[in-house]
């Protein structure tokens, strides 16, 4: 594979190894400098062009790696949120995001500002340190290319349209759509949260996803693991289903097997998933026909990635 190829592979599969390398370079580690001398742009480019699968993985990794300007400790994001594509600035405030928030490409969350009354060096480097907090409620959708300037608050299940600029001091109400520069309300949303299984939006979503629809307690979608997108089970996950039987594709981590309980209107079912990966047909504990809710829960310390299909 060659040294350059191995280093590229390490970047794709284990970025922390490059953090270690960068730290050694910062300490003027001569051996590290010698290794970096080999990483010319020409050699990297040549190897990537010869191995398009690595180029694809590297591009994917870079696209889902957030850029943070400022103190990362000032960012508080719920584990179910998907804001990996965002640019964060925390120089002048904190950024907080609730459950199931997500963003498209090119989104900027700018809790950073400067004092325009200052000039020269002072304007550039004596920036504000507080007062520009950005808060996102649950289920907020930040469409591609939008920008949020703190301080601002976007409440539950609101949508910021593509290219919109939310200016400082803005309070976006729950369940509204905001667009334009500066952003203003351009619509309201009839929300369907999964509790009303007869809502048209729920029925249409179930149809799109073959009669099985994760609702809560799941990570963002993982596209490159199985035949269909998978989700990490975050403790306890619920799903709506019209099916009495499904196929589970799974991956088990941190344990040799995952002991799981599935509960529904028809009772409880115990399932053992033997790692590290596999596929299993499951009879769901449902009763009769129609849309019903089932709950998936692991009872040991296994971390489980699940993909469900009819």
Rosetta blueprint (number, residue, H / E / L):
1 X L
2 X L
3 X H
4 X H
5 X H
6 X H
7 X H
8 X H
9 X H
10 X H
11 X H
12 X H
13 X H
14 X L
15 X L
16 X H
17 X H
18 X H
19 X H
20 X H
21 X H
22 X H
23 X H
24 X H
25 X H
26 X H
27 X L
28 X L
29 X L
30 X H
31 X H
32 X H
33 X H
34 X H
35 X H
36 X H
37 X H
38 X L
39 X L
40 X L
41 X H
42 X H
43 X H
44 X H
45 X H
46 X H
47 X H
48 X H
49 X H
50 X H
51 X L
52 X H
53 X H
54 X H
55 X H
56 X H
57 X H
58 X H
59 X H
60 X H
61 X H
62 X H
63 X H
64 X L
65 X L
66 X L
67 X E
68 X E
69 X E
70 X L
71 X L
72 X H
73 X H
74 X H
75 X E
76 X E
77 X E
78 X L
79 X L
80 X L
81 X L
82 X E
83 X L
84 X L
85 X L
86 X L
87 X E
88 X E
89 X E
90 X L
91 X L
92 X L
93 X L
94 X L
95 X E
96 X E
97 X E
98 X L
99 X L
100 X L
101 X L
102 X E
103 X E
104 X L
105 X L
106 X L
107 X L
108 X E
109 X E
110 X E
111 X L
112 X L
113 X L
114 X L
115 X L
116 X L
117 X L
118 X L
119 X L
120 X H
121 X H
122 X H
123 X H
124 X H
125 X H
126 X L
127 X L
128 X L
129 X L
130 X L
131 X L
132 X L
133 X L
134 X E
135 X E
136 X E
137 X L
138 X L
139 X L
140 X L
141 X E
142 X E
143 X L
144 X L
145 X L
146 X L
147 X E
148 X E
149 X E
150 X L
151 X L
152 X E
153 X E
154 X E
155 X L
156 X L
157 X L
158 X L
159 X E
160 X E
161 X L
162 X L
163 X L
164 X L
165 X E
166 X E
167 X L
168 X L
169 X L
170 X E
171 X E
172 X E
173 X L
174 X L
175 X L
176 X E
177 X E
178 X E
179 X E
180 X L
181 X E
182 X L
183 X L
184 X E
185 X E
186 X E
187 X E
188 X E
189 X L
190 X L
191 X L
192 X L
193 X L
194 X L
195 X L
196 X L
197 X L
198 X L
199 X L
200 X H
201 X H
202 X H
203 X H
204 X H
205 X H
206 X H
207 X H
208 X H
209 X L
210 X L
211 X L
212 X E
213 X E
214 X E
215 X E
216 X E
217 X E
218 X E
219 X L
220 X L
221 X L
222 X E
223 X L
224 X L
225 X L
226 X L
227 X L
228 X L
229 X L
230 X E
231 X E
232 X E
233 X E
234 X E
235 X E
236 X E
237 X E
238 X E
239 X E
240 X E
241 X E
242 X L
243 X L
244 X L
245 X E
246 X E
247 X E
248 X E
249 X E
250 X E
251 X E
252 X E
253 X E
254 X L
255 X L
256 X L
257 X E
258 X E
259 X E
260 X E
261 X E
262 X E
263 X E
264 X E
265 X L
266 X L
267 X E
268 X E
269 X E
270 X E
271 X E
272 X E
273 X E
274 X E
275 X L
276 X L
277 X E
278 X E
279 X E
280 X E
281 X E
282 X E
283 X E
284 X L
285 X L
286 X L
287 X L
288 X L
289 X L
290 X L
291 X L
292 X E
293 X E
294 X E
295 X E
296 X E
297 X E
298 X E
299 X L
300 X L
301 X L
302 X L
303 X E
304 X E
305 X E
306 X E
307 X E
308 X E
309 X E
310 X L
